[in-house]
């Protein structure tokens, strides 16, 4: 396996673990999907006011060090 490919896989995995961590801190139960699941990297759920909330999340990462305004981080209703 080429070094560049390995770096890309590590960056992607790091992004998924970051999302799992942030969801956990917001009281979501989250898990990674198997590698061959197309379009979904994380499954998350929690109950809010007696209602079951479920989300399928596709994580996108990059190796550039600049901040982003992601919908996940900027949407206050996501974590409620």
Secondary structure, 3 states (H helix, E strand, C coil): CCHHHHHHHHHHHHHHHHHHHHHHHCCCEEEECCCCCCCCCEEEEEEECCEEEEEEECCCCCCCCCCCCCHHHHCCCCCC
